[in-house]
Amino acid sequence: MLIENKKIGQSEYDIRRLSGDDGIDVQDLCERCSDFSMLIEGRPPEKDAGNSILSDLPPGKELKDKYVFGVYNENNTLIAVIDMIKDYKEPGEWIIGLLMIDPSDRGNGLGRKLHELIKTWVLEEHGKALRIGVVEENYRGHKFWREMGYVEAGRAKATYGKKEHTVIIMNLIFSKENLS
């Protein structure tokens, strides 16, 4: 189960499913992660960015298909958000809409460990694949997802905020090789 206390490296984290009541925590994290917003949207996070993460859906999906998890540190501070949609674009395929980690918690293996937890949980939920879209300018993100075993499945144009992007669509289809 993804929701519980987890020891990752030397630290203990509380992973919980977020709801509309957690908008302030998510907004605070968005503001600490303004580098991501500047890269993606060309502007600081909007005042409702936290609520958008908790409620935005792709076409044809409902809130029952959306899972947003928060990772809290020992000081009960939200340091990461995981946003996923079940059965998008196909049954059994889950899209990671966002894996956002506080800048002070990046580079220590937390993202890799969270990805392992995501994979395990999606498998428990009978998922067959994970999907993510990475803007072409996000070199570090693209490298991270490649290292996690994702392969490019296509490209699309998208506009976020003030910026137009080429989005690299990447998939990880579960197989014996990438489950170990």
C-alpha positions in Angstrom: 0.0 0.0 0.0 1.3 3.4 -0.9 -0.4 5.2 2.0 1.6 4.7 5.3 4.7 5.6 7.1 7.8 4.7 5.0 11.5 4.7 5.9 13.4 5.9 2.9 17.1 6.0 3.4 17.7 7.5 6.8 14.4 9.4 7.0 10.9 8.5 7.9 8.1 9.8 5.7 4.3 9.8 6.1 2.6 9.2 2.7 -1.1 10.0 2.6 -3.8 10.6 0.1 -4.6 14.3 -0.3 -7.9 15.9 -0.6 -9.3 19.4 -1.2 -8.5 20.2 2.5 -4.8 20.0 1.7 -4.7 22.8 -0.8 -2.7 25.1 1.5 0.1 22.5 2.0 0.2 21.8 -1.8 0.3 25.5 -2.5 3.2 26.0 -0.1 5.1 23.2 -1.9 4.3 24.8 -5.3 5.8 28.0 -4.1 8.9 26.3 -2.9 9.1 24.6 -6.3 8.8 27.8 -8.2 11.8 26.7 -10.4 9.5 24.0 -11.9 6.7 26.5 -12.5 9.1 28.9 -14.2 10.4 26.1 -16.4 6.9 24.8 -17.4 4.7 27.9 -17.4 7.2 30.7 -17.6 5.8 32.3 -14.4 5.7 31.8 -10.7 3.0 29.4 -9.4 -0.6 30.8 -9.7 -2.4 31.5 -6.4 -4.6 28.4 -7.0 -1.9 26.0 -8.2 -2.3 23.8 -5.2 -6.0 23.4 -5.7 -5.5 22.8 -9.4 -3.2 19.9 -8.6 -5.8 18.4 -6.4 -8.7 18.8 -8.9 -7.5 19.1 -12.5 -8.5 16.2 -14.7 -7.8 15.2 -18.3 -10.8 14.9 -20.7 -13.1 12.0 -20.0 -11.8 11.3 -16.4 -13.6 11.8 -13.1 -12.3 12.5 -9.6 -12.7 8.8 -8.7 -9.9 8.1 -11.2 -7.5 10.7 -9.6 -5.0 9.9 -6.9 -3.0 12.6 -5.3 -0.5 11.6 -2.6 1.5 13.8 -0.3 4.8 12.9 1.3 5.4 14.5 4.7 8.7 14.7 6.5 9.2 14.2 10.3 8.3 17.8 10.8 4.9 17.2 9.1 5.9 19.4 6.2 4.7 18.4 2.7 7.9 17.8 0.7 6.6 15.9 -2.3 3.3 15.4 -4.3 2.5 12.5 -6.6 -0.5 13.1 -8.9 -1.8 10.1 -10.9 -4.8 9.2 -13.1 -6.0 5.6 -13.4 -6.8 4.1 -16.8 -5.5 7.0 -18.9 -5.3 6.8 -21.9 -6.1 3.1 -21.9 -7.4 0.6 -19.3 -4.5 -0.5 -17.1 -2.4 2.5 -18.0 -1.8 5.0 -15.2 -0.4 8.5 -16.0 1.8 10.3 -13.5 0.7 13.8 -14.0 3.2 15.2 -11.5 6.0 14.0 -9.2 7.1 17.3 -7.5 9.8 17.2 -4.8 10.9 20.2 -2.7 14.2 21.5 -4.0 15.9 20.8 -0.6 14.9 17.1 -0.9 16.0 16.5 -4.4 19.2 14.7 -5.4 19.1 12.3 -2.4 17.4 9.3 -4.1 13.9 10.2 -2.8 12.4 10.4 -6.3 13.8 7.0 -7.2 12.4 5.5 -4.0 9.0 7.2 -4.5 8.9 5.8 -8.1 9.5 2.3 -6.8 6.6 2.8 -4.4 4.4 4.1 -7.2 5.3 1.0 -9.4 4.5 -1.4 -6.6 1.2 0.3 -5.8 0.0 0.5 -9.4 0.8 -3.2 -9.8 -1.3 -3.9 -6.7 -4.1 -2.0 -8.4 -3.7 -4.2 -11.4 -2.0 -1.6 -13.6 -0.1 -2.7 -16.6 1.9 0.4 -17.5 2.9 3.9 -16.4 2.9 7.0 -18.6 4.4 10.4 -18.2 4.7 13.6 -20.3 8.0 15.5 -19.9 8.5 18.9 -21.5 11.5 18.8 -23.8 13.3 21.6 -21.9 13.1 19.6 -18.6 16.5 17.8 -19.3 16.9 16.6 -15.7 13.3 15.2 -15.6 13.8 13.5 -19.0 17.0 11.9 -17.8 15.4 10.8 -14.5 12.5 9.1 -16.3 14.8 7.4 -18.8 16.9 6.1 -15.9 13.6 4.7 -14.4 13.1 2.6 -17.5 10.7 4.8 -19.5 10.9 4.9 -23.2 9.7 7.6 -25.6 6.3 6.7 -27.1 5.6 10.0 -29.0 5.6 13.8 -28.9 2.9 16.4 -28.7 2.6 20.1 -28.6 1.1 21.7 -25.5 0.9 25.2 -23.9 1.2 25.7 -20.1 0.8 29.2 -18.8 2.9 31.4 -21.1 5.0 28.7 -22.7 4.5 26.4 -25.6 6.3 23.1 -25.4 7.0 19.9 -27.1 6.0 17.2 -24.6 7.8 13.9 -24.7 5.4 11.1 -23.9 7.1 8.3 -22.1 5.8 4.8 -21.1 7.0 2.1 -18.8 5.2 -1.1 -19.6 5.5 -3.6 -16.8 7.5 -6.7 -17.6 9.7 -9.1 -15.6 12.8 -7.0 -16.6 11.6 -3.7 -15.1 9.9 -5.0 -12.0 13.0 -6.1 -10.1 
